[in-house]
Each structure stands twice: as structure tokens, then as C-alpha cells.
Amino acid sequence: MESSPQQDVAAMPGAAMLKSRDLFGYAKSVKIEHDGKIYELRLTRLNKLILTA
């Protein structure tokens, strides 16, 4: 029996799980600052995620 991605993440020590709906709300993109650099996480028309610098 294979594990689901949610189980895989839950089993990883130090891993946080966020629902994309909580992260995006009604927006189509969010800006994320990491190590002084700004990244954009976008939701596509096909409901896929794209992270760009």
C-alpha cells in the first residue's frame, strides 16, 4: 500500500503543511521573501503552482 503525499509530509520532521487556499485566499499569486530575495508563487489556469525568482 502506497502512502499519500500528505502522509509523506506529515512524517517528515520539521515539515510544515499549508493548504494552498490558506496561502492564496482569493489571489492568484503570493510574494515570498527568502534570504533577502523576493519570489512569486503563482497559481496557473490548470491549477498548478509555479515558483519564480
FILODREN-695929 format. One record per residue: x, y, z of N, C-alpha, C in turn; residue in one letter. Coordinates in Angstrom, 1 decimal, padded with zeros to 4 digits. Each point is the difference from the previous one (the first is absolute). Layout:
BEGIN
((X; Y; Z); (X; Y; Z); (X; Y; Z); A);
...
// end
This chain:
BEGIN
((000.8; -001.2; 000.0); (-000.8; 001.2; 000.0); (000.9; 001.2; 000.0); M);
((-000.2; 001.0; -000.9); (000.7; 001.2; -000.1); (-000.5; 001.0; 000.9); E);
((000.9; 000.9; 000.5); (-000.4; 001.1; 000.9); (-000.4; 001.2; -000.9); S);
((-000.8; 000.8; 000.6); (-000.5; 001.2; -000.8); (001.1; 001.1; 000.3); S);
((000.0; 001.1; -000.9); (000.9; 001.1; 000.2); (-000.2; 000.6; 001.3); P);
((-001.2; 000.1; 000.5); (-000.3; 000.6; 001.3); (000.7; -000.8; 001.1); Q);
((-000.1; -001.3; 000.0); (000.7; -000.9; 000.9); (001.5; 000.2; 000.0); Q);
((000.5; 000.1; -001.2); (001.5; 000.2; -000.2); (000.4; 001.3; 000.7); D);
((-000.7; 001.1; -000.3); (000.4; 001.3; 000.6); (-000.2; -000.1; 001.6); V);
((-001.1; -000.6; 000.4); (-000.2; -000.1; 001.5); (001.1; -000.8; 000.7); A);
((000.6; -000.9; -000.7); (001.0; -000.9; 000.6); (001.4; 000.7; 000.0); A);
((000.1; 001.1; -000.7); (001.3; 000.7; -000.1); (000.2; 000.9; 001.2); M);
((001.0; -000.2; 000.8); (000.3; 000.9; 001.2); (000.3; 001.4; -000.5); P);
((-000.7; 001.0; 000.7); (000.3; 001.4; -000.4); (-000.7; 000.5; -001.2); G);
((-000.9; -000.9; -000.6); (-000.7; 000.4; -001.2); (-001.3; 000.7; 000.4); A);
((-000.4; 001.1; -000.6); (-001.3; 000.6; 000.2); (-000.9; -000.3; -001.2); A);
((-001.3; -000.1; 000.3); (-000.9; -000.3; -001.1); (-001.0; 001.2; 000.0); M);
((-000.1; 000.6; -001.1); (-001.0; 001.1; -000.2); (-000.9; -000.3; -001.2); L);
((-001.2; 000.4; 000.2); (-001.0; -000.2; -001.1); (000.2; 001.2; -001.0); K);
((000.0; -000.2; -001.2); (000.2; 001.1; -001.0); (-001.1; 001.0; 000.1); S);
((-001.2; -000.4; 000.3); (-001.1; 000.9; 000.2); (000.3; 001.0; 001.2); R);
((000.6; -000.5; 001.0); (000.4; 000.9; 001.1); (001.1; 001.0; -000.4); D);
((000.9; -000.5; -000.8); (001.1; 000.8; -000.5); (-000.4; 001.1; -001.0); L);
((-000.9; -000.4; -000.9); (-000.4; 000.9; -001.1); (-001.2; 000.8; 000.3); F);
((-000.9; -000.6; 000.8); (-001.3; 000.7; 000.1); (-000.7; 000.1; -001.3); G);
((-000.4; 001.2; -000.5); (-000.6; 000.2; -001.3); (001.0; 000.5; -001.0); Y);
((001.3; 000.1; 000.4); (001.0; 000.5; -000.9); (000.5; -001.1; -000.9); A);
((000.6; 000.4; -001.1); (000.6; -001.0; -001.0); (001.5; -000.1; 000.2); K);
((000.6; 000.9; 000.9); (001.4; -000.1; 000.2); (000.3; 000.6; 001.4); S);
((001.1; -000.5; 000.6); (000.5; 000.6; 001.3); (001.5; 000.2; -000.2); V);
((000.5; 001.0; 000.7); (001.4; 000.4; 000.1); (000.6; -000.6; 001.2); K);
((001.2; -000.7; -000.1); (000.6; -000.6; 001.1); (001.4; 000.6; 000.1); I);
((000.4; 000.5; 001.2); (001.4; 000.5; 000.1); (000.8; -001.1; 000.7); E);
((001.1; -000.3; -000.6); (000.9; -001.0; 000.5); (001.4; 000.4; -000.1); H);
((000.7; 000.1; 001.1); (001.5; 000.4; 000.0); (000.2; 001.3; -000.8); D);
((-000.9; 001.0; 000.1); (000.2; 001.2; -000.6); (-000.5; 000.1; -001.5); G);
((-000.5; -001.1; -000.5); (-000.4; 000.0; -001.4); (-001.5; -000.2; 000.0); K);
((-000.7; 000.6; -001.0); (-001.5; -000.2; -000.1); (-000.3; -001.0; -001.1); I);
((-000.8; -000.9; 000.4); (-000.5; -001.1; -000.9); (-001.5; 000.2; -000.2); Y);
((-000.5; -000.5; -001.1); (-001.5; 000.1; -000.3); (-000.4; -001.5; -000.2); E);
((-001.1; -000.3; 000.8); (-000.6; -001.3; -000.2); (-001.3; 000.2; -000.7); L);
((-000.2; -000.5; -001.2); (-001.2; 000.2; -000.8); (-000.8; -001.2; -000.1); R);
((-001.3; 000.2; -000.1); (-001.0; -001.1; -000.3); (-000.4; 000.1; -001.5); L);
((000.2; -001.0; -000.8); (-000.3; 000.1; -001.4); (-001.5; -000.3; -000.3); T);
((-000.4; 000.2; -001.2); (-001.3; -000.4; -000.5); (-000.3; -001.5; 000.2); R);
((001.1; -000.8; -000.1); (-000.2; -001.4; 000.1); (000.1; -000.5; 001.5); L);
((000.0; 001.0; 000.9); (000.1; -000.3; 001.4); (001.3; -000.6; 000.5); N);
((001.1; 000.4; -000.7); (001.3; -000.4; 000.3); (000.7; 001.2; 000.7); K);
((001.1; -000.3; 000.8); (000.8; 001.0; 000.6); (001.3; 000.2; -000.7); L);
((000.4; 001.3; -000.1); (001.2; 000.4; -000.6); (000.7; 001.0; 000.9); I);
((001.3; -000.3; 000.4); (000.8; 000.9; 000.8); (001.1; 000.6; -000.8); L);
((000.0; 001.3; 000.0); (001.1; 000.7; -000.8); (000.7; 001.0; 000.9); T);
((001.2; 000.3; -000.4); (000.8; 001.0; 000.7); (-000.1; 001.4; -000.7); A);
// end
